Amino acid sequence: MISCPGRAVGRPISADEYRGDVMPTCPECGAPGVPLMFGLPVPEARDAAADGHLALGGCLVPEAAPNWQCPRQHRWWDPDETAWEERLLAALLAHGYTEADTTS
């Protein structure tokens, strides 16, 4: 299960709050990255992507899948998967996703 330390489940958060203290930066251009998600996106993921809070990588997951993307569409893998999971979940929660969405 993915968790966001220090945050009550179901409490609405702002788009700025979900970004946390440190966002990974692109190794090519230095721009801040957003979580890159592969697979069939839930509606909240499509909304978050439309707002620039995460990136959608498509339905097929490449063998060496990156987990971040910058606004210039550079993609890279960062080994801190906990930060990626927390930021991905926070972006989804900021767009209306709830824990109840995972139980159906």
N, CA, C and O atoms as a GROMACS GRO file, in nm:
protein
  416
    1MET      N    1   0.084  -0.118   0.000
    1MET     CA    2   0.000   0.000   0.000
    1MET      C    3   0.088   0.124   0.000
    1MET      O    4   0.192   0.126   0.066
    2ILE      N    5   0.049   0.225  -0.071
    2ILE     CA    6   0.121   0.351  -0.079
    2ILE      C    7   0.071   0.444   0.030
    2ILE      O    8  -0.049   0.450   0.057
    3SER      N    9   0.163   0.516   0.093
    3SER     CA   10   0.121   0.610   0.197
    3SER      C   11   0.192   0.742   0.182
    3SER      O   12   0.299   0.751   0.123
    4CYS      N   13   0.131   0.845   0.236
    4CYS     CA   14   0.190   0.977   0.241
    4CYS      C   15   0.209   1.011   0.388
    4CYS      O   16   0.112   1.048   0.455
    5PRO      N   17   0.331   1.000   0.441
    5PRO     CA   18   0.352   1.024   0.583
    5PRO      C   19   0.303   1.162   0.625
    5PRO      O   20   0.322   1.261   0.554
    6GLY      N   21   0.238   1.165   0.742
    6GLY     CA   22   0.194   1.292   0.798
    6GLY      C   23   0.068   1.348   0.737
    6GLY      O   24   0.032   1.463   0.765
    7ARG      N   25  -0.002   1.271   0.653
    7ARG     CA   26  -0.122   1.322   0.589
    7ARG      C   27  -0.238   1.228   0.616
    7ARG      O   28  -0.228   1.107   0.598
    8ALA      N   29  -0.347   1.285   0.660
    8ALA     CA   30  -0.467   1.206   0.686
    8ALA      C   31  -0.529   1.163   0.553
    8ALA      O   32  -0.544   1.244   0.462
    9VAL      N   33  -0.565   1.037   0.544
    9VAL     CA   34  -0.626   0.984   0.422
    9VAL      C   35  -0.760   1.054   0.399
    9VAL      O   36  -0.839   1.069   0.492
   10GLY      N   37  -0.784   1.095   0.276
   10GLY     CA   38  -0.910   1.159   0.241
   10GLY      C   39  -0.910   1.309   0.258
   10GLY      O   40  -1.004   1.375   0.213
   11ARG      N   41  -0.806   1.367   0.322
   11ARG     CA   42  -0.801   1.512   0.338
   11ARG      C   43  -0.758   1.572   0.206
   11ARG      O   44  -0.654   1.535   0.153
   12PRO      N   45  -0.836   1.666   0.151
   12PRO     CA   46  -0.798   1.730   0.024
   12PRO      C   47  -0.666   1.804   0.039
   12PRO      O   48  -0.638   1.865   0.142
   13ILE      N   49  -0.583   1.796  -0.065
   13ILE     CA   50  -0.456   1.868  -0.064
   13ILE      C   51  -0.446   1.953  -0.190
   13ILE      O   52  -0.508   1.924  -0.292
   14SER      N   53  -0.366   2.056  -0.180
   14SER     CA   54  -0.347   2.144  -0.295
   14SER      C   55  -0.244   2.083  -0.389
   14SER      O   56  -0.168   1.994  -0.351
   15ALA      N   57  -0.242   2.131  -0.512
   15ALA     CA   58  -0.144   2.084  -0.610
   15ALA      C   59  -0.002   2.116  -0.563
   15ALA      O   60   0.090   2.038  -0.587
   16ASP      N   61   0.017   2.231  -0.497
   16ASP     CA   62   0.150   2.266  -0.447
   16ASP      C   63   0.193   2.175  -0.334
   16ASP      O   64   0.310   2.138  -0.325
   17GLU      N   65   0.099   2.138  -0.248
   17GLU     CA   66   0.131   2.055  -0.132
   17GLU      C   67   0.179   1.917  -0.177
   17GLU      O   68   0.270   1.861  -0.116
   18TYR      N   69   0.117   1.861  -0.283
   18TYR     CA   70   0.154   1.727  -0.324
   18TYR      C   71   0.296   1.719  -0.374
   18TYR      O   72   0.358   1.612  -0.370
   19ARG      N   73   0.350   1.830  -0.421
   19ARG     CA   74   0.485   1.828  -0.475
   19ARG      C   75   0.591   1.802  -0.368
   19ARG      O   76   0.703   1.763  -0.401
   20GLY      N   77   0.556   1.822  -0.240
   20GLY     CA   78   0.649   1.789  -0.133
   20GLY      C   79   0.766   1.886  -0.127
   20GLY      O   80   0.767   1.989  -0.195
   21ASP      N   81   0.862   1.851  -0.046
   21ASP     CA   82   0.977   1.938  -0.024
   21ASP      C   83   1.078   1.934  -0.139
   21ASP      O   84   1.137   2.036  -0.173
   22VAL      N   85   1.097   1.817  -0.197
   22VAL     CA   86   1.201   1.803  -0.300
   22VAL      C   87   1.143   1.728  -0.419
   22VAL      O   88   1.094   1.616  -0.404
   23MET      N   89   1.150   1.789  -0.534
   23MET     CA   90   1.109   1.721  -0.657
   23MET      C   91   1.235   1.684  -0.732
   23MET      O   92   1.327   1.765  -0.740
   24PRO      N   93   1.243   1.564  -0.788
   24PRO     CA   94   1.359   1.529  -0.868
   24PRO      C   95   1.369   1.621  -0.988
   24PRO      O   96   1.268   1.663  -1.044
   25THR      N   97   1.489   1.652  -1.027
   25THR     CA   98   1.508   1.738  -1.144
   25THR      C   99   1.562   1.656  -1.261
   25THR      O  100   1.632   1.556  -1.242
   26CYS      N  101   1.527   1.698  -1.379
   26CYS     CA  102   1.567   1.630  -1.502
   26CYS      C  103   1.719   1.633  -1.517
   26CYS      O  104   1.780   1.740  -1.507
   27PRO      N  105   1.781   1.518  -1.540
   27PRO     CA  106   1.926   1.516  -1.558
   27PRO      C  107   1.970   1.580  -1.690
   27PRO      O  108   2.088   1.612  -1.706
   28GLU      N  109   1.877   1.599  -1.785
   28GLU     CA  110   1.911   1.660  -1.914
   28GLU      C  111   1.897   1.812  -1.913
   28GLU      O  112   1.983   1.882  -1.968
   29CYS      N  113   1.789   1.864  -1.852
   29CYS     CA  114   1.764   2.010  -1.861
   29CYS      C  115   1.749   2.078  -1.725
   29CYS      O  116   1.745   2.201  -1.720
   30GLY      N  117   1.741   2.002  -1.617
   30GLY     CA  118   1.730   2.060  -1.484
   30GLY      C  119   1.590   2.102  -1.443
   30GLY      O  120   1.573   2.155  -1.333
   31ALA      N  121   1.491   2.079  -1.527
   31ALA     CA  122   1.352   2.114  -1.493
   31ALA      C  123   1.298   2.016  -1.389
   31ALA      O  124   1.342   1.902  -1.382
   32PRO      N  125   1.202   2.061  -1.307
   32PRO     CA  126   1.143   1.969  -1.210
   32PRO      C  127   1.063   1.860  -1.280
   32PRO      O  128   1.001   1.883  -1.384
   33GLY      N  129   1.066   1.740  -1.222
   33GLY     CA  130   0.995   1.628  -1.280
   33GLY      C  131   0.862   1.602  -1.214
   33GLY      O  132   0.836   1.650  -1.103
   34VAL      N  133   0.779   1.527  -1.281
   34VAL     CA  134   0.653   1.478  -1.226
   34VAL      C  135   0.655   1.326  -1.239
   34VAL      O  136   0.724   1.272  -1.326
   35PRO      N  137   0.580   1.256  -1.154
   35PRO     CA  138   0.576   1.110  -1.165
   35PRO      C  139   0.525   1.067  -1.302
   35PRO      O  140   0.431   1.125  -1.356
   36LEU      N  141   0.588   0.964  -1.356
   36LEU     CA  142   0.549   0.907  -1.484
   36LEU      C  143   0.478   0.775  -1.456
   36LEU      O  144   0.532   0.688  -1.388
   37MET      N  145   0.357   0.762  -1.507
   37MET     CA  146   0.272   0.646  -1.478
   37MET      C  147   0.244   0.570  -1.607
   37MET      O  148   0.211   0.630  -1.709
   38PHE      N  149   0.258   0.438  -1.602
   38PHE     CA  150   0.227   0.352  -1.715
   38PHE      C  151   0.103   0.270  -1.681
   38PHE      O  152   0.070   0.251  -1.564
   39GLY      N  153   0.034   0.223  -1.784
   39GLY     CA  154  -0.086   0.143  -1.765
   39GLY      C  155  -0.210   0.223  -1.795
   39GLY      O  156  -0.203   0.342  -1.829
   40LEU      N  157  -0.325   0.158  -1.783
   40LEU     CA  158  -0.453   0.223  -1.809
   40LEU      C  159  -0.482   0.321  -1.695
   40LEU      O  160  -0.498   0.279  -1.581
   41PRO      N  161  -0.490   0.451  -1.724
   41PRO     CA  162  -0.508   0.549  -1.616
   41PRO      C  163  -0.652   0.559  -1.567
   41PRO      O  164  -0.747   0.550  -1.645
   42VAL      N  165  -0.665   0.578  -1.436
   42VAL     CA  166  -0.796   0.609  -1.378
   42VAL      C  167  -0.830   0.753  -1.417
   42VAL      O  168  -0.741   0.828  -1.454
   43PRO      N  169  -0.957   0.792  -1.408
   43PRO     CA  170  -0.995   0.930  -1.446
   43PRO      C  171  -0.915   1.038  -1.372
   43PRO      O  172  -0.881   1.141  -1.431
   44GLU      N  173  -0.885   1.015  -1.244
   44GLU     CA  174  -0.808   1.114  -1.168
   44GLU      C  175  -0.666   1.129  -1.222
   44GLU      O  176  -0.609   1.237  -1.216
   45ALA      N  177  -0.610   1.021  -1.275
   45ALA     CA  178  -0.476   1.028  -1.335
   45ALA      C  179  -0.481   1.110  -1.464
   45ALA      O  180  -0.391   1.189  -1.491
   46ARG      N  181  -0.586   1.091  -1.543
   46ARG     CA  182  -0.599   1.171  -1.666
   46ARG      C  183  -0.613   1.319  -1.631
   46ARG      O  184  -0.556   1.404  -1.699
   47ASP      N  185  -0.690   1.350  -1.526
   47ASP     CA  186  -0.706   1.490  -1.483
   47ASP      C  187  -0.573   1.547  -1.434
   47ASP      O  188  -0.536   1.660  -1.468
   48ALA      N  189  -0.500   1.470  -1.353
   48ALA     CA  190  -0.371   1.515  -1.301
   48ALA      C  191  -0.272   1.538  -1.415
   48ALA      O  192  -0.194   1.633  -1.411
   49ALA      N  193  -0.275   1.451  -1.515
   49ALA     CA  194  -0.186   1.467  -1.630
   49ALA      C  195  -0.223   1.592  -1.709
   49ALA      O  196  -0.135   1.666  -1.755
   50ALA      N  197  -0.352   1.616  -1.726
   50ALA     CA  198  -0.396   1.735  -1.800
   50ALA      C  199  -0.351   1.863  -1.729
   50ALA      O  200  -0.326   1.965  -1.794
   51ASP      N  201  -0.341   1.858  -1.595
   51ASP     CA  202  -0.296   1.973  -1.517
   51ASP      C  203  -0.146   1.979  -1.500
   51ASP      O  204  -0.094   2.072  -1.438
   52GLY      N  205  -0.073   1.880  -1.554
   52GLY     CA  206   0.073   1.880  -1.545
   52GLY      C  207   0.128   1.828  -1.414
   52GLY      O  208   0.244   1.853  -1.381
   53HIS      N  209   0.046   1.754  -1.337
   53HIS     CA  210   0.090   1.705  -1.207
   53HIS      C  211   0.146   1.564  -1.212
   53HIS      O  212   0.206   1.517  -1.115
   54LEU      N  213   0.126   1.495  -1.323
   54LEU     CA  214   0.191   1.368  -1.350
   54LEU      C  215   0.192   1.349  -1.501
   54LEU      O  216   0.125   1.422  -1.574
   55ALA      N  217   0.267   1.250  -1.547
   55ALA     CA  218   0.276   1.222  -1.690
   55ALA      C  219   0.228   1.080  -1.716
   55ALA      O  220   0.252   0.990  -1.635
   56LEU      N  221   0.161   1.060  -1.827
   56LEU     CA  222   0.113   0.928  -1.867
   56LEU      C  223   0.207   0.872  -1.973
   56LEU      O  224   0.232   0.936  -2.075
   57GLY      N  225   0.258   0.751  -1.948
   57GLY     CA  226   0.357   0.692  -2.038
   57GLY      C  227   0.300   0.593  -2.137
   57GLY      O  228   0.374   0.544  -2.223
   58GLY      N  229   0.173   0.562  -2.129
   58GLY     CA  230   0.114   0.467  -2.222
   58GLY      C  231   0.078   0.337  -2.153
   58GLY      O  232   0.109   0.317  -2.035
   59CYS      N  233   0.012   0.250  -2.225
   59CYS     CA  234  -0.038   0.125  -2.166
   59CYS      C  235   0.071   0.018  -2.153
   59CYS      O  236   0.064  -0.065  -2.063
   60LEU      N  237   0.170   0.021  -2.240
   60LEU     CA  238   0.275  -0.080  -2.235
   60LEU      C  239   0.393  -0.028  -2.155
   60LEU      O  240   0.444   0.081  -2.180
   61VAL      N  241   0.436  -0.108  -2.058
   61VAL     CA  242   0.548  -0.069  -1.973
   61VAL      C  243   0.677  -0.119  -2.037
   61VAL      O  244   0.693  -0.239  -2.058
   62PRO      N  245   0.770  -0.028  -2.068
   62PRO     CA  246   0.898  -0.071  -2.127
   62PRO      C  247   0.980  -0.151  -2.026
   62PRO      O  248   0.959  -0.140  -1.905
   63GLU      N  249   1.073  -0.232  -2.076
   63GLU     CA  250   1.154  -0.317  -1.989
   63GLU      C  251   1.229  -0.236  -1.883
   63GLU      O  252   1.228  -0.273  -1.766
   64ALA      N  253   1.294  -0.130  -1.922
   64ALA     CA  254   1.366  -0.043  -1.827
   64ALA      C  255   1.284   0.086  -1.813
   64ALA      O  256   1.324   0.192  -1.862
   65ALA      N  257   1.170   0.076  -1.745
   65ALA     CA  258   1.074   0.186  -1.738
   65ALA      C  259   1.126   0.304  -1.656
   65ALA      O  260   1.171   0.286  -1.542
   66PRO      N  261   1.121   0.424  -1.712
   66PRO     CA  262   1.152   0.544  -1.634
   66PRO      C  263   1.037   0.572  -1.537
   66PRO      O  264   0.927   0.520  -1.555
   67ASN      N  265   1.064   0.653  -1.434
   67ASN     CA  266   0.956   0.683  -1.340
   67ASN      C  267   0.931   0.833  -1.323
   67ASN      O  268   0.846   0.872  -1.243
   68TRP      N  269   1.003   0.917  -1.395
   68TRP     CA  270   0.983   1.063  -1.389
   68TRP      C  271   0.988   1.120  -1.530
   68TRP      O  272   1.049   1.062  -1.620
   69GLN      N  273   0.923   1.235  -1.547
   69GLN     CA  274   0.926   1.307  -1.674
   69GLN      C  275   0.923   1.456  -1.646
   69GLN      O  276   0.855   1.501  -1.553
   70CYS      N  277   0.996   1.534  -1.726
   70CYS     CA  278   0.997   1.680  -1.711
   70CYS      C  279   0.904   1.741  -1.816
   70CYS      O  280   0.855   1.671  -1.904
   71PRO      N  281   0.878   1.872  -1.807
   71PRO     CA  282   0.788   1.937  -1.904
   71PRO      C  283   0.837   1.927  -2.049
   71PRO      O  284   0.757   1.938  -2.142
   72ARG      N  285   0.968   1.906  -2.069
   72ARG     CA  286   1.022   1.890  -2.205
   72ARG      C  287   1.016   1.746  -2.252
   72ARG      O  288   1.069   1.712  -2.358
   73GLN      N  289   0.951   1.661  -2.174
   73GLN     CA  290   0.926   1.520  -2.205
   73GLN      C  291   1.051   1.433  -2.198
   73GLN      O  292   1.053   1.323  -2.254
   74HIS      N  293   1.157   1.481  -2.129
   74HIS     CA  294   1.270   1.393  -2.100
   74HIS      C  295   1.224   1.297  -1.992
   74HIS      O  296   1.154   1.336  -1.898
   75ARG      N  297   1.262   1.172  -2.004
   75ARG     CA  298   1.223   1.071  -1.906
   75ARG      C  299   1.347   1.008  -1.844
   75ARG      O  300   1.448   0.989  -1.911
   76TRP      N  301   1.338   0.976  -1.715
   76TRP     CA  302   1.451   0.913  -1.647
   76TRP      C  303   1.400   0.828  -1.532
   76TRP      O  304   1.286   0.842  -1.487
   77TRP      N  305   1.486   0.740  -1.484
   77TRP     CA  306   1.455   0.656  -1.370
   77TRP      C  307   1.535   0.705  -1.251
   77TRP      O  308   1.656   0.728  -1.260
   78ASP      N  309   1.466   0.722  -1.139
   78ASP     CA  310   1.530   0.760  -1.014
   78ASP      C  311   1.511   0.643  -0.917
   78ASP      O  312   1.400   0.591  -0.906
   79PRO      N  313   1.617   0.600  -0.848
   79PRO     CA  314   1.605   0.483  -0.762
   79PRO      C  315   1.518   0.503  -0.637
   79PRO      O  316   1.482   0.404  -0.573
   80ASP      N  317   1.484   0.626  -0.603
   80ASP     CA  318   1.401   0.651  -0.484
   80ASP      C  319   1.255   0.627  -0.520
   80ASP      O  320   1.180   0.722  -0.544
   81GLU      N  321   1.215   0.501  -0.523
   81GLU     CA  322   1.079   0.468  -0.563
   81GLU      C  323   0.976   0.508  -0.458
   81GLU      O  324   0.859   0.527  -0.491
   82THR      N  325   1.018   0.521  -0.333
   82THR     CA  326   0.925   0.567  -0.229
   82THR      C  327   0.880   0.709  -0.259
   82THR      O  328   0.762   0.740  -0.247
   83ALA      N  329   0.973   0.796  -0.297
   83ALA     CA  330   0.936   0.935  -0.333
   83ALA      C  331   0.842   0.935  -0.452
   83ALA      O  332   0.746   1.012  -0.456
   84TRP      N  333   0.869   0.848  -0.550
   84TRP     CA  334   0.782   0.840  -0.669
   84TRP      C  335   0.641   0.797  -0.628
   84TRP      O  336   0.543   0.856  -0.672
   85GLU      N  337   0.632   0.692  -0.544
   85GLU     CA  338   0.501   0.644  -0.501
   85GLU      C  339   0.424   0.750  -0.424
   85GLU      O  340   0.304   0.770  -0.447
   86GLU      N  341   0.492   0.820  -0.333
   86GLU     CA  342   0.426   0.923  -0.253
   86GLU      C  343   0.377   1.038  -0.341
   86GLU      O  344   0.266   1.087  -0.321
   87ARG      N  345   0.458   1.080  -0.437
   87ARG     CA  346   0.418   1.191  -0.522
   87ARG      C  347   0.308   1.151  -0.620
   87ARG      O  348   0.219   1.231  -0.650
   88LEU      N  349   0.314   1.028  -0.668
   88LEU     CA  350   0.209   0.980  -0.757
   88LEU      C  351   0.075   0.975  -0.681
   88LEU      O  352  -0.026   1.024  -0.730
   89LEU      N  353   0.076   0.916  -0.562
   89LEU     CA  354  -0.048   0.907  -0.484
   89LEU      C  355  -0.098   1.046  -0.448
   89LEU      O  356  -0.218   1.072  -0.455
   90ALA      N  357  -0.009   1.136  -0.410
   90ALA     CA  358  -0.050   1.272  -0.374
   90ALA      C  359  -0.113   1.343  -0.493
   90ALA      O  360  -0.212   1.415  -0.477
   91ALA      N  361  -0.057   1.324  -0.613
   91ALA     CA  362  -0.115   1.386  -0.733
   91ALA      C  363  -0.255   1.331  -0.759
   91ALA      O  364  -0.346   1.406  -0.794
   92LEU      N  365  -0.271   1.200  -0.742
   92LEU     CA  366  -0.403   1.140  -0.762
   92LEU      C  367  -0.503   1.189  -0.658
   92LEU      O  368  -0.617   1.222  -0.692
   93LEU      N  369  -0.461   1.193  -0.531
   93LEU     CA  370  -0.549   1.241  -0.425
   93LEU      C  371  -0.590   1.386  -0.447
   93LEU      O  372  -0.704   1.424  -0.420
   94ALA      N  373  -0.497   1.467  -0.496
   94ALA     CA  374  -0.526   1.608  -0.522
   94ALA      C  375  -0.631   1.625  -0.631
   94ALA      O  376  -0.692   1.732  -0.644
   95HIS      N  377  -0.654   1.519  -0.710
   95HIS     CA  378  -0.752   1.525  -0.818
   95HIS      C  379  -0.873   1.437  -0.790
   95HIS      O  380  -0.945   1.400  -0.883
   96GLY      N  381  -0.896   1.404  -0.662
   96GLY     CA  382  -1.019   1.336  -0.624
   96GLY      C  383  -1.013   1.187  -0.603
   96GLY      O  384  -1.113   1.126  -0.568
   97TYR      N  385  -0.897   1.126  -0.624
   97TYR     CA  386  -0.882   0.983  -0.603
   97TYR      C  387  -0.898   0.952  -0.454
   97TYR      O  388  -0.851   1.028  -0.369
   98THR      N  389  -0.963   0.841  -0.422
   98THR     CA  390  -0.979   0.801  -0.282
   98THR      C  391  -0.934   0.657  -0.266
   98THR      O  392  -0.930   0.582  -0.363
   99GLU      N  393  -0.901   0.620  -0.142
   99GLU     CA  394  -0.862   0.483  -0.111
   99GLU      C  395  -0.975   0.386  -0.150
   99GLU      O  396  -0.948   0.272  -0.186
  100ALA      N  397  -1.099   0.432  -0.143
  100ALA     CA  398  -1.213   0.347  -0.178
  100ALA      C  399  -1.207   0.306  -0.325
  100ALA      O  400  -1.262   0.203  -0.363
  101ASP      N  401  -1.138   0.386  -0.408
  101ASP     CA  402  -1.126   0.353  -0.550
  101ASP      C  403  -1.048   0.224  -0.572
  101ASP      O  404  -1.060   0.162  -0.678
  102THR      N  405  -0.968   0.183  -0.475
  102THR     CA  406  -0.885   0.063  -0.491
  102THR      C  407  -0.954  -0.063  -0.446
  102THR      O  408  -0.901  -0.173  -0.467
  103THR      N  409  -1.071  -0.052  -0.383
  103THR     CA  410  -1.138  -0.170  -0.328
  103THR      C  411  -1.239  -0.233  -0.424
  103THR      O  412  -1.293  -0.339  -0.394
  104SER      N  413  -1.265  -0.171  -0.535
  104SER     CA  414  -1.367  -0.227  -0.625
  104SER      C  415  -1.309  -0.327  -0.721
  104SER      O  416  -1.382  -0.383  -0.802
   0.00000   0.00000   0.00000
